Amino acid sequence: ITVLLIKMSKLVLLFLIVAAFHSSAQQARCVGLHKYFFPNFKANWFKANEYCNYLGMRLAIISSQEDQSKLIEVLKSTDQFSPSKTEVWIGASDLAEEGNFHWVATGTRLLQFSKWHPHQPDNGNGAEHCLELRYIPSEGWDWHWNDR
């Protein structure tokens, strides 16, 4: 019985840690039919995508200037926004075929709308395949897209 109680108390503690993490580690914002989560931790594109999938969500798809503007507006209202530098992952990559970026959740190519920074995508060092939204005004990045 003692071993069982110890195991159960560890399980409850794990549950409380996970619950505390999920309640404090993200900020949710709703805009129309979209709900955006902004976790308070840094992750590479794969981990960010995995976390979204775990929550039953996906990395953001930006298919119009309106989508981009709404996402930026919401992002500016979160703790993750910094007026000097903000970088967030969005849901496209060219992992399937170099140079052909697709929205991972839908498989559609980025044909109708894009906001690449000049000279992007560049596949820097042959290792940049995931899409981020970048704001670094001192370097000329005004909510442009970048492969990273």
ChimeraX attribute file (.defattr): number of C-alpha atoms within 10 A of each C-alpha:
attribute: neighborCount
match mode: 1-to-1
recipient: residues
	/A:1	6
	/A:2	7
	/A:3	8
	/A:4	9
	/A:5	10
	/A:6	11
	/A:7	12
	/A:8	12
	/A:9	12
	/A:10	12
	/A:11	12
	/A:12	12
	/A:13	12
	/A:14	12
	/A:15	12
	/A:16	12
	/A:17	12
	/A:18	11
	/A:19	12
	/A:20	11
	/A:21	13
	/A:22	13
	/A:23	10
	/A:24	10
	/A:25	13
	/A:26	16
	/A:27	16
	/A:28	11
	/A:29	16
	/A:30	10
	/A:31	11
	/A:32	7
	/A:33	5
	/A:34	12
	/A:35	12
	/A:36	18
	/A:37	21
	/A:38	16
	/A:39	20
	/A:40	14
	/A:41	9
	/A:42	9
	/A:43	14
	/A:44	12
	/A:45	21
	/A:46	11
	/A:47	11
	/A:48	20
	/A:49	21
	/A:50	16
	/A:51	16
	/A:52	16
	/A:53	13
	/A:54	10
	/A:55	11
	/A:56	8
	/A:57	15
	/A:58	19
	/A:59	22
	/A:60	23
	/A:61	18
	/A:62	20
	/A:63	15
	/A:64	12
	/A:65	12
	/A:66	10
	/A:67	14
	/A:68	19
	/A:69	13
	/A:70	15
	/A:71	19
	/A:72	15
	/A:73	12
	/A:74	18
	/A:75	19
	/A:76	14
	/A:77	11
	/A:78	17
	/A:79	12
	/A:80	17
	/A:81	16
	/A:82	13
	/A:83	10
	/A:84	10
	/A:85	15
	/A:86	18
	/A:87	17
	/A:88	22
	/A:89	22
	/A:90	21
	/A:91	21
	/A:92	27
	/A:93	25
	/A:94	19
	/A:95	15
	/A:96	11
	/A:97	10
	/A:98	12
	/A:99	15
	/A:100	14
	/A:101	23
	/A:102	22
	/A:103	20
	/A:104	20
	/A:105	15
	/A:106	10
	/A:107	11
	/A:108	11
	/A:109	16
	/A:110	16
	/A:111	10
	/A:112	7
	/A:113	12
	/A:114	14
	/A:115	16
	/A:116	18
	/A:117	17
	/A:118	12
	/A:119	7
	/A:120	14
	/A:121	18
	/A:122	15
	/A:123	16
	/A:124	11
	/A:125	6
	/A:126	8
	/A:127	11
	/A:128	18
	/A:129	24
	/A:130	22
	/A:131	23
	/A:132	21
	/A:133	22
	/A:134	21
	/A:135	22
	/A:136	16
	/A:137	13
	/A:138	9
	/A:139	9
	/A:140	12
	/A:141	18
	/A:142	16
	/A:143	21
	/A:144	19
	/A:145	23
	/A:146	24
	/A:147	24
	/A:148	18
